[in-house]
Amino acid sequence: MGKKVKKRRKKKNNRFIPVLIAIVLIIIIGGVGLGSVFLSKYSYSDETMNLEEYYGLTKKDEVAIVLQNEHIETKAKLYEGTHYLDFDSVQNLLNDRFYHDVAEGLLLYTTPTEIIRADVGSDVYIVGEETVNAGYTVAFYEDEVLYVALDYVRNYTNFSYEPYFEPNRMQLTTQWPETTTAVVKKDTQIRYRGGVKSDILREVEKGETVTVLEKMENWTKVKTFDAFIGYVPSKVLKGEETFVPDAEPNYVEPEYTSLTRDYKINLGWHQVMSEAANETLGSAVMANSGLNVISPTWFSLKSTDGDIRSIATQSYVNKAHNMGMEVWALVDNFDKDVSTFQTLSKTTSRTNLIRNLMDEVLKYDIDGINVDFEEVSYDAGEPFVQFIRELSIECRKEGIVLSVDNYVPRESTTHYNRKEQGIVADYVIIMGYDEHWGGGGVAGSVASLGFVEDGIVQTLEEVPANKIINGVPFYTRVWKTNGDKVTSEAIDMETAHNFIKNNGLTMTWNAVAGQNYGEIQKGNTLYQLWMEDKDSIEAKLAVMRKYNIGGVAAWKLGYETSDIWDVIAAYMNS
């Protein structure tokens, strides 16, 4: 009986063996599957990224640019073995002092003493009287786009570039800030993104130094020496070092010397409409004015060829000098039949204009030029600034003071480029008035205190304080509002006082505007007056004193009352 029982038990155990085998097989197969999934998820990809796509290259002559530590959309061009950049990018990225004369096909660069000139399509350029062979085409057109050789730009700009090939790319450096580097301690790959499945950009060898851009927990964003930006495992980096690179400049910008005076300027604009009106100098300048500069409105554009009208006289200059004043003759662009853009956009007409101005200045022993070009259109902005650059060369050479009149800074006038004016010119004059003007359709102050201070503060962001002169108004506007119709009349201070007296206005000091204000209703018409007088001018001068700027200018002589000069004298002596 015992043997039979034992035999039955053996048969029962044998029945479980296939089941156990099946379970083991399932576990093995499942493990293999899970292992495959694990390997697939966590193993490093060996896929290499298409580098033309990485750099955004679509043409054989395109060159990708890494600017500092960023891959930018702008592309350079490879032409006959030389690297080029389109003109707009040259100005935006490298040096905005280059000037492109579209009409005459010229590329110009202006220094404090000379104009460097290159004809587009030529391999030579002219420095003063010297012709230099570049050994490459300096600039050329393609599809109406101007391209400029980077090697040529480097002659006058401090930057570096290092080209690489397959694919075409370059490292472009214009700044040398604090930099962190690290050493790769074992062979690895730099990947497009931070992750094991990201495509490989290139192999990175042990001992290679990379620039550290951004550190994360497991991955670090780096840049290789040959302009690849991507990610490597953080664990492969060692020996971090932070330092400021030594930037050996390939070009040192020459100094722009100025004829800025070591005293405050007290300038009065003298509106002269004819040669005969020059005889009014004596009556225009009050004995107690303390003026040290007078600016007669003598010159104006006559033609787009650069011809000018002149009503200058030697007797005026002599008399002004005998009265202790310098003469800064004004040139304007007020003739609406003469296009400012057409005049200034052509190098030949700019050159002729400058020659004509300097001929007059030297002929009459004039001390300075005051450029009053108003309503300069956006497209005329660059030609205008180039005109100031070129005029400054001749003024600097002859010891002539160059001042430029500007509106109170607004977004609409950024093309006047006050920063460049502040470098190349001797004085930047703010026309600190016309806050509200005759054609504006809104009644208000000619020059409220906030408006004046805002103009000075914004100009100080671009121009040194000792080069800034603020213009103040000697005129007031009487505003008339009848229904929706708003008109005004500009009047001198004495006429304004008479208007107040004759019409019974009660004037009240407005501390915000820094002016006496009054109004009166007559029938259907509201009369308003924000008064320019001794009190308002004194308030403006206090602001000017606060910022320690270079002086004051007044528009215009003959519109003031005599007490104005007392407060200006106090400002000049402060």
Residue, then its C-alpha position, 0 to 999 in steps of 0.5 A: m500500500g505504501k509503495k502505491v501511494k508514493k508512485r501516485r505522488k510522483k505522477k502528481n509532481n510531474r504535472f507541474i513541470p510544464v507549467l513551471i517551464a511555461i512560467v519561466l519562459i513567460i518571465i524570460i520573454g517578458g524580461v527580454g521585452l522589458g529590457s528592450v524597452f528600457l534600452s530603447k528608452y535610456s540608451y544614447s541615440d547614435e543619429t547625427m543631425n543634418l548640419e545644414e538644417y541645424y545652421g539653417l543653410t539653404k544655399k552653397d554660398e551662405v555662411a551661418i553666424v554664431l554671434q557671441n554665444e548665440h546662433i543668429e538668423t542673419k547669414a554671411k556670404l562666401y564670395e570668391g573666397t572672401h566673407y561678406l555681410d549685407f550692409d544693413s547687418v554691418q550697421n546693425l551688428l558691427n558699425d553703423r558709421f558706414y554709409h551707403d550712397v545708393a545714388e552714386g554707388l559708393l561705400l563711405y566711412t568717416t573718421p574725425t579727419e577724413i572720408i574713406r571711399a570705395d566704389v561698389g564693385s571695386d577692389v580699391y578704396i581711397v584714404g585721403e589722397e592714397t589709393v589702397n588695393a584691398g586684394y578683394t572686392v570691397a563691396f558688391y551688389e546682388d539682387e539690389v542688396l549691398y554686401v561688404a567684405l568683413d575684412y574691409v569692415r575690420n579695418y575700421t571696427n573692433f571685432s573678430y571672426e573665425p570661419y569654419f567649413e563643412p558646413n559654412r559657419m563662423q564665430l563672430t565676436t564683438q564683445w568680450p564679457e566674463t566667460t566660463t569654460a570647462v574641459v571634457k574629461k572623456d570622449t562624448q558627443i555634443r547633442y542638439r538638445g539635452g537628452v540621450k535621444s537628441d541628435i548628435l551635432r559632432e563628436v567631442e574629444k577628451g581634453e577639448t575645452v568648451t564654453v559653458l553657457e547654461k548648467m542643468e542637473n544632467w546636461t550642460k549647454v556648451k559651445t565648442f571652439d568651432a561654433f557648435i552650440g548644444y548639450v553634453p552630459s554634465k558628468v563629462l565636464k571638469g575644471e570650470e574656469t571663469f575669466v574675462p578674455d583679453a580682447e586685443p583690438n584690431y582697430v582703435e577708434p580715433e578720438y573725436t576732438s571738440l571745440t566745446r567751450d569751458y564756459k556756459i553758452n548764452l546764445g541768441w538766434h537772430q532772425v534775419m530775412s534780408e541782407a539789409a536786416n543785418e543792420t538790426l543787430g544793435s537793436a536786437v541785442m539788449a545791452n544787458s543780454g550777456l550774450n556770448v554767441i549770436s546766430p543769424t539766420w544767414f544760409s539756406l538750401k537753394s538747390t539739390d546740388g548743394d547750392i546755398r543762399s547767403i545774406a552774410t555780411q562782414s560788417y555784421v561779423n565785425k560788429a558782433h565781435n566788437m560786442g564780445m560775441e561769437v557768430w554761429a551762422l545758421v543754415d536751414n532747409f526751410d525752402k520746400d522746393v528743395s528736397t533735403f533727401q535729394t540734397l543730402s543723399k548724394t555725395t557730390s551734392r553734400t560735398n558741394l554744400i559743405r564747400n559752399l558753407m565753408d567758403e562763406v565761413l572762412k570769407y567772413d571770419i565766422d566762428g561757427i555753423n548752426v545746422d537747423f534742418e527741421e522735418v527731416s524725413y526718416d529716409a533722409g535720416e542717414p544722409f543727414v547724419q552723414f552730412i554732419r559727420e562730413l561737415s564736422i571734418e572741415c569744421r574741426k580742420e578750420g577750428i569752426v564750432l559745429s552745433v546742431d538743432n534738434y527737437v525734444p526727443r521723440e520716437s518719431t525723431t530717433h533717425y536724427n541719431r543724437k548719439e552720433q551728433g554728440i560724438v562728431a559735433d561740438y554742441v547739440i541744441i534742444m529746441g525746448y519749445d513747440e510742445h503745442w504749436g499752431g498747427g497741432g489743433v490742441a491748446g496748451s503750453v509752448a514749453s511746460l516745465g515737464f516737457v523741458e526737463d524730459g527733453i534734457v533728460q532724454t538727450l542726456e542719455e545720448v549726449p554729454a551734458n557739456k555738449i547740450i544747450n537747451g533752447v527756450p522760447f521768448y514767445t507765447r501763444v494766445w489760443k482761441t477755441n470756438g467749438d471744435k475749432v482751435t487756433s493760435e497766434a505766436i506773440d512776443m512777451e510785451t504783446a502778451h502782457n498787453f493782451i492780458k491787461n487789455n482783456g482782463l485776464t487773471m493770471t495764476w501760477n501753475a507750478v506743474a507747468g512752471q508758468n502763469y496761466g490765464e483764460i477768459q470767455k468772450g462770447n463763443t470763444l475761449y481765450q487761453l494763455w500759458m505765459e512765457d515771462k521772467d518767472s517761466i524762464e527762471a523755472k526752466l533755467a533752474v532745471m538746466r542748472k540742475y543737470n549742469i548742461g552746456g548753456v542756453a539758447a533763445w528763440k528769438l531775439g527781440y521777442e523778450t522783455s528786458d527783465i529776462w536777461d537778469v534771470i539768464a545772467a544769474y544762470m550764467n553766473s551760477 
